[in-house]
């Protein structure tokens, strides 16, 4: 799904859920979750749309009319920051992002 296609989906009654996934803190990809499944946001050429920060991804989403997303990053663990691994079934940390604050920043 491209940004153009996502923009159309955002006008539907059941708008998709958006997750901004952080990978090693250097690349950010957007996962689009709909009633029929999940897909990564793609470029027009069909490659994953890569962002350099969660803010850059949030601004791109805000510019097409999205209002909320969740930033998802893996829980750091003992060898990284000195505490025990996350014990949850889903070891990701989730932070809500209000995209309305990012409109018109691009």
C-alpha positions as CSV (number, residue, x, y, z in Angstrom):
1,X,0.0,0.0,0.0
2,X,1.4,3.4,-1.0
3,X,0.8,6.8,0.7
4,X,-1.7,7.6,-2.1
5,X,-3.7,4.4,-1.5
6,X,-3.5,4.9,2.3
7,X,-4.9,8.4,1.9
8,X,-8.0,6.9,0.2
9,X,-8.3,4.3,3.0
10,X,-8.3,7.0,5.6
11,X,-11.6,8.4,4.3
12,X,-13.4,5.0,4.9
13,X,-15.5,4.5,7.9
14,X,-13.2,1.8,9.2
15,X,-9.9,3.6,9.0
16,X,-6.8,1.5,9.2
17,X,-4.6,1.3,12.3
18,X,-1.1,2.7,11.7
19,X,2.1,1.5,13.4
20,X,5.5,3.1,13.0
21,X,8.1,0.4,13.6
22,X,11.6,1.3,14.7
23,X,14.4,-1.0,13.6
24,X,17.7,-0.5,15.4
25,X,16.8,3.2,15.8
26,X,18.0,4.0,12.3
27,X,15.1,3.1,10.0
28,X,11.4,3.4,10.5
29,X,8.7,1.5,8.5
30,X,4.9,2.0,8.6
31,X,2.6,-1.0,9.1
32,X,-1.0,-0.5,7.9
33,X,-3.5,-2.7,9.7
34,X,-7.0,-3.1,8.2
35,X,-9.9,-5.5,8.7
36,X,-8.5,-7.8,6.0
37,X,-4.8,-7.9,7.1
38,X,-1.6,-6.1,7.4
39,X,0.8,-4.5,4.9
40,X,3.9,-2.4,5.0
41,X,3.7,1.1,3.5
42,X,5.4,1.0,0.0
43,X,6.9,3.4,-2.4
44,X,5.4,3.7,-5.9
45,X,8.2,1.4,-7.0
46,X,7.1,-1.3,-4.6
47,X,9.9,-1.1,-2.1
48,X,9.3,-0.5,1.6
49,X,8.8,3.2,2.4
50,X,11.8,3.9,4.7
51,X,11.8,6.9,7.0
52,X,14.8,8.2,9.0
53,X,12.8,9.0,12.2
54,X,9.4,8.4,13.7
55,X,8.8,12.1,13.3
56,X,9.5,12.0,9.6
57,X,7.1,9.0,9.3
58,X,4.5,10.9,11.4
59,X,4.7,14.0,9.2
60,X,4.2,11.9,6.1
61,X,1.1,10.3,7.6
62,X,-0.3,13.5,8.9
63,X,0.1,15.1,5.5
64,X,-2.3,12.6,4.0
65,X,-4.9,13.0,6.8
66,X,-3.9,10.4,9.4
67,X,-4.6,11.5,13.0
68,X,-3.0,8.8,15.2
69,X,-0.3,6.2,15.0
70,X,1.6,4.0,17.4
71,X,5.4,3.9,17.5
72,X,6.5,0.4,18.1
73,X,10.0,-0.5,19.1
74,X,11.6,-3.6,20.6
75,X,12.1,-3.7,24.4
76,X,15.8,-3.2,25.2
77,X,17.2,-6.0,27.3
78,X,20.0,-6.8,29.8
79,X,23.0,-6.7,27.5
80,X,21.8,-3.4,26.0
81,X,20.8,-1.3,29.0
82,X,21.3,-3.5,32.1
83,X,17.9,-4.8,33.0
84,X,16.1,-8.0,32.6
85,X,14.4,-8.8,29.3
86,X,10.7,-7.8,28.9
87,X,8.5,-10.6,30.2
88,X,5.4,-9.8,28.1
89,X,4.0,-12.0,25.4
90,X,4.7,-9.1,23.0
91,X,8.1,-7.6,23.9
92,X,7.5,-4.4,21.9
93,X,7.1,-1.1,23.6
94,X,4.3,1.0,22.2
95,X,3.9,4.8,22.3
96,X,0.9,6.6,20.9
97,X,1.5,9.5,18.5
98,X,-1.0,12.3,17.9
99,X,-0.3,13.1,14.2
100,X,-2.5,16.2,14.2
101,X,0.3,18.0,15.9
102,X,2.6,17.3,12.9
103,X,0.5,18.6,10.1
104,X,2.1,21.2,7.9
105,X,5.6,20.5,9.1
106,X,6.9,19.1,5.8
